[in-house]
Amino acid sequence: MTELHSHTNLTAPIPASGAGGVLHIDLDALAANWRALRDAAGGAETAAVVKANAYGTGIEKAVPALGRAGCRTFFVAHLSEAVRARAVAYDATIYVLNGLLPGTAPSYAEHDLRPVLGSFEEIEEWAGFCRSQNHRLKAAIHVDTGMNRLGLTVPQGLMLKDTAALQDFETALLMSHFVSAEESDNPLNRQQAEAFEAVRSSLPHVPASLSNSSGIFLRDKPHYDLVRPGYALYGGNPTPDLDNPMRPVIGLEGRIVQLRWVEAEHTVGYNGRWLALSKRRIATISVGYADGYPRSSSARGKSGEELLAGVALVAGQRCPFAGNVSMDLLAVDVTDVPEAQVKRGDPVTLIGGELTLDEVGRRAGTIGYEILTNLGSRYARTYSGDAG
């Protein structure tokens, strides 16, 4: 057994023939979305947020595709993600959103990365490191205008112009982050923009960035010098009250591993939370929450009821989930699909076509962001297009 394991490549790509699910990723659509966002942003530089493994699509594939489309600046959450991005984007600008953890400055310098500094402690540490290297390295500064997570307060931001430590490094970007940009009429958007403008005015020569995906589409167009789309790049709708202007980037298929008839008054799945009121044909799909498909998509009720639960496209027809999503499997009621059109081994669509990423999130009681970033490692992944 030890010898077998020594010859097993646990990181090798999973062949579609042996996978319970297949994740399709369209790199041309990803590039087209970046270009559309660039055009919507007017003259502002359009960066790309590629944190969480490029929202589940794969940093090593997504970053080069975006680079070929023209993207030159990337944002990640963690230093480890930045190192991965640097390996496939040798001359790009890469920012790390979650700040400067103590003692990590040498790693930033080694890989030519830029921390997003969100406190005076971080500013002092970065300045001290730059002094020790006798080199004014670059960093961004984050000012909190309403999120109350990371960043200097607005009063602290107004003090930056008199902060001596800023002389020791180059402030390459001043940024903040919208709380509710997807809600176009939320008054907090204007309040945040006004607070950010006050800080920016005190540092007029520093490039500024405020807009995320949805912020790009706000009426007041707070684009500044750089916009930072994330979710919209991957096909999510940045304007939830309007039609989605983005192209879908991912599609997810599961495989049918078994079909069975369930008699009336019998239940399906763990805890018997779904009851068949009549004889039903059930397809068991080889995808579960261990693959990142949300357990909250479970169907708990009775057959025929309208439930806010998962659905799948089977032979082009919408079919509701039946019972709880389990670790490795989920069940779909395919009674209304002609028997000849459904057989063991067939693919069913879990995301794709009319079943959009945002709808899948809504049916799971969550958001499409969570669906994307939870996409698991057990799927076979297929990439189309070269975004050249």
Salt bridges, closest charged atoms under 4 A:
ASP26 OD2 - ARG247 NH2 3.91
ASP39 OD1 - ARG38 NE 3.31
GLU60 OE1 - ARG84 NH2 2.80
GLU110 OE2 - HIS111 NE2 3.96
ASP112 OD2 - ARG86 NH2 3.96
ASP162 OD2 - LYS161 NZ 3.97
ASP168 OD2 - ARG131 NH1 2.59
ASP185 OD1 - ARG219 NH2 2.87
GLU197 OE2 - ARG200 NH1 3.35
ASP220 OD2 - ARG190 NH2 3.07
GLU253 OE1 - HIS24 NE2 3.37
GLU263 OE2 - LYS279 NZ 3.99
ASP291 OD1 - ARG378 NE 2.83
ASP328 OD1 - ARG378 NH2 2.87
ASP333 OD2 - ARG280 NE 2.99
ASP346 OD1 - LYS343 NZ 2.97
GLU354 OE2 - ARG318 NE 2.50
GLU359 OE2 - ARG318 NH1 2.80
GLU359 OE2 - ARG363 NE 2.85
